[in-house]
Every structure is written in structure tokens, then in C-alpha cells.
Amino acid sequence: MEEEAQDVYADQLRVSTNPYGVAITFLLSEPHPAPARPVETRNLATVRMSLEHAKVMVMIMRRQLKQFEENNGVSIQVPLDVLNQLGLSPEDWERLS
């Protein structure tokens, strides 16, 4: 009998690459962090794949998100402070074309 995949929610991720592949670790932050101390996280799952698989996955996810925005007449906005913390800009999304 085939086991059902676990359904999880993650609010953070860590990505590492090497010449042989990509590892994506999905994490969950604590719900009520104490002020003035780093937010605790726990690892939920690590997914490993080839570099090629990761590249195709990014392309498919971008296409799905763009299609969702078009079909629903919305633009998914990421706050600028979040982008800045990650070293990203709104133009990075468009450069994926």
C-alpha cells in the first residue's frame, strides 16, 4: 500500500547547491517569538534534487504564479523589506523570463 505524502506548511527555506545537486530545507518559525531575540525555527523537510530538476522546477513555478496572477487579475506583492533582506529586487522576478 502506498503511503500518503505529508501535507506541511513552511514559512522559511534554506537552499544550498553544489556541483551535484540542490538541497532545499523547509522550515517553520515559532508562533510567538520573544522580543529582542532571534526567531527559533525547526526543520520540516529537506528535498534534494539535481541541478537540472531544480531549474525546471523554478521555471514551472514561475509559470504557475504568473498564470495565477493573470487568471485572477492580481499581482502577488512581496514587501520591499523582505526582498531587501534576501538581497532581491522586484526586477529579479521579471528577469526570470
N, C-alpha and C positions, 0 to 999 in steps of 0.2 A: 504494500500500500504506500502510495506517495505521500510524503509529509507536506503539509501546508507551509508556505513561507510565512514568516512572522511579519506582521504589519507594525511598523515603528514610525515615530516622528522624531526628527532631529532638527536642532536649531543651529548647529555648528558643524563644520567639517575641517578635516586636515588632509592635505594632498601631498604625496611625495612621489617623485619619479626617479627612475634610474634607467640605465640603458636597456633593461629587460622588461620594464613594465611600470604600471602606476598602481599605487595603493591609495584608496580613499577611505578615511576613517570618519564615520558619522558619530557625532557627539550630542549629548543633551545637557543643557545648563541647569543648575539647581533653580528651583522655582522662586525662592526668596533669598537672594544673596544679601549678606550683611554689608552695610555701607563701609566704604574705605578698605575693602579687601577684595582680592581677585575672585571672580566668579568661578566656583567649582564646576567641573564638568565630569561626565562619565562616558566612556566609550560604549557605543551601542553595537556597532558592527564595522568591520573592515572589509572592503570589497577590493579585490586585486584583479587586474586585467592587463592585457597587452597595451602597448602604446597606441597601436592601430585601433583597437577596440575603444579606448578612451577618446580618441579623436573623432571616431564615428559617433560615439555617444553624445559628445558635445554638439556635433552638427545636428543630430536628431533632436536633442533637447531644445536647441535654439529654434529650429523649425517649428516644433510643437508650441513653444511660447509665443513666437511671432504669429502663428495661426490662431492661437487663443486670443491674442490682442485684437487681431483683425476681425475675427468672428464675433467678438463681444464688444467691439468699439471702445476698448480701454487701452491704456498704456500702463504697464506694470512699472511703478516707480520705486527705485531703491534710494533711500535717503543719502544725500551727498556726504554726510559724516560717516556713514557706513562704507561708502565707496572709498573715501579718503583713507580710512583706517586700513582698508585692504589694498591700498595702492592702485585703485582702479579709477576710471573716469567714465562718464556716460558714453563717450565716444568709443570706448573699448567694446561695447555691445554692438555698435554698428560696424566696427572693423572686422567682426567675425564673418561678414558676408563673403 
